[in-house]
Amino acid sequence: MTPTYQETKQLYYCILRMPKDDAYFVYFTFESNEGICFYSTLDESLKGQYRDMEVRCPIEMKGPLLELISRLQTEIRLDIIEEKIIQDA
């Protein structure tokens, strides 16, 4: 039986880094692909010329999320600077 999102105990977690001027495009793309992930901008990146974004999704959505990130990387500079599997509390 495939677990539902409510039963998921593992999340895919990554930190993305992008140029400050391209952050709006990443935000817009994630919003337009509603339900694939949830994200927040790391405060410490707000003073630099880049933005760091924490991204989480149910482990079942890791593949679609990585495909979306890969497509974004063809349009803008977007680096995955950290990634891991975490436990949902």
C-alpha positions as a LaTeX table, in Angstrom:
\begin{tabular}{lrrr}
\hline
Residue & $x$ (\AA) & $y$ (\AA) & $z$ (\AA) \\
\hline
Met1 & 0.00 & 0.00 & 0.00 \\
Thr2 & 1.34 & 3.43 & $-0.98$ \\
Pro3 & 1.46 & 5.83 & 1.98 \\
Thr4 & $-0.61$ & 8.99 & 1.78 \\
Tyr5 & 0.98 & 12.33 & 2.46 \\
Gln6 & $-0.56$ & 12.32 & 5.93 \\
Glu7 & 1.30 & 9.07 & 6.70 \\
Thr8 & 4.63 & 10.28 & 5.31 \\
Lys9 & 7.34 & 10.44 & 7.93 \\
Gln10 & 10.22 & 11.41 & 5.65 \\
Leu11 & 10.74 & 14.67 & 3.80 \\
Tyr12 & 13.22 & 15.60 & 1.13 \\
Tyr13 & 15.01 & 18.78 & 2.25 \\
Cys14 & 17.32 & 21.00 & 0.27 \\
Ile15 & 18.73 & 24.49 & 0.25 \\
Leu16 & 18.75 & 26.26 & $-3.09$ \\
Arg17 & 20.91 & 29.30 & $-3.91$ \\
Met18 & 20.03 & 31.67 & $-6.71$ \\
Pro19 & 20.91 & 35.23 & $-7.73$ \\
Lys20 & 18.76 & 37.78 & $-5.93$ \\
Asp21 & 17.34 & 39.07 & $-9.24$ \\
Asp22 & 16.10 & 35.58 & $-10.21$ \\
Ala23 & 14.47 & 34.66 & $-6.90$ \\
Tyr24 & 11.07 & 35.94 & $-8.03$ \\
Phe25 & 11.13 & 33.44 & $-10.93$ \\
Val26 & 11.76 & 30.51 & $-8.57$ \\
Tyr27 & 9.01 & 31.68 & $-6.18$ \\
Phe28 & 6.57 & 32.08 & $-9.07$ \\
Thr29 & 7.46 & 28.65 & $-10.50$ \\
Phe30 & 6.97 & 26.89 & $-7.15$ \\
Glu31 & 3.67 & 28.69 & $-6.59$ \\
Ser32 & 2.43 & 27.76 & $-10.06$ \\
Asn33 & 3.26 & 24.10 & $-9.32$ \\
Glu34 & 1.10 & 24.13 & $-6.22$ \\
Gly35 & 1.46 & 21.17 & $-3.90$ \\
Ile36 & 4.90 & 20.03 & $-5.05$ \\
Cys37 & 6.80 & 21.59 & $-2.12$ \\
Phe38 & 6.87 & 24.22 & 0.56 \\
Tyr39 & 9.69 & 26.70 & 0.95 \\
Ser40 & 11.00 & 29.72 & 2.81 \\
Thr41 & 13.81 & 32.19 & 2.26 \\
Leu42 & 16.64 & 32.05 & 4.78 \\
Asp43 & 16.89 & 35.43 & 6.50 \\
Glu44 & 20.68 & 35.48 & 6.49 \\
Ser45 & 20.67 & 35.57 & 2.68 \\
Leu46 & 18.51 & 38.71 & 2.48 \\
Lys47 & 21.48 & 41.07 & 2.69 \\
Gly48 & 23.53 & 39.44 & $-0.07$ \\
Gln49 & 23.36 & 39.37 & $-3.85$ \\
Tyr50 & 21.84 & 35.89 & $-3.70$ \\
Arg51 & 18.91 & 34.20 & $-2.03$ \\
Asp52 & 19.02 & 30.90 & $-0.15$ \\
Met53 & 15.75 & 29.02 & 0.01 \\
Glu54 & 14.89 & 26.04 & 2.22 \\
Val55 & 12.68 & 23.61 & 0.32 \\
Arg56 & 10.83 & 20.58 & 1.71 \\
Cys57 & 8.52 & 18.05 & 0.14 \\
Pro58 & 7.10 & 14.62 & 0.96 \\
Ile59 & 9.62 & 11.97 & $-0.05$ \\
Glu60 & 7.13 & 10.77 & $-2.70$ \\
Met61 & 7.43 & 14.17 & $-4.44$ \\
Lys62 & 11.25 & 14.23 & $-4.54$ \\
Gly63 & 11.40 & 13.11 & $-8.18$ \\
Pro64 & 8.95 & 15.72 & $-9.50$ \\
Leu65 & 10.63 & 18.43 & $-7.41$ \\
Leu66 & 14.10 & 17.56 & $-8.72$ \\
Glu67 & 12.73 & 17.58 & $-12.28$ \\
Leu68 & 11.31 & 21.06 & $-11.69$ \\
Ile69 & 14.62 & 22.26 & $-10.23$ \\
Ser70 & 16.44 & 20.79 & $-13.23$ \\
Arg71 & 14.17 & 22.72 & $-15.62$ \\
Leu72 & 14.76 & 25.91 & $-13.64$ \\
Gln73 & 18.52 & 25.33 & $-13.92$ \\
Thr74 & 18.23 & 25.56 & $-17.71$ \\
Glu75 & 16.85 & 29.10 & $-17.31$ \\
Ile76 & 18.79 & 30.58 & $-14.37$ \\
Arg77 & 21.75 & 29.88 & $-12.14$ \\
Leu78 & 20.32 & 27.69 & $-9.39$ \\
Asp79 & 22.50 & 25.57 & $-7.13$ \\
Ile80 & 21.55 & 22.89 & $-4.62$ \\
Ile81 & 23.94 & 23.68 & $-1.77$ \\
Glu82 & 22.60 & 21.10 & 0.68 \\
Glu83 & 20.22 & 18.16 & 0.47 \\
Lys84 & 19.15 & 15.38 & 2.79 \\
Ile85 & 16.22 & 13.29 & 3.94 \\
Ile86 & 14.71 & 14.48 & 7.22 \\
Gln87 & 12.05 & 13.11 & 9.54 \\
Asp88 & 8.74 & 14.93 & 9.73 \\
Ala89 & 7.83 & 15.77 & 13.29 \\
\hline
\end{tabular}
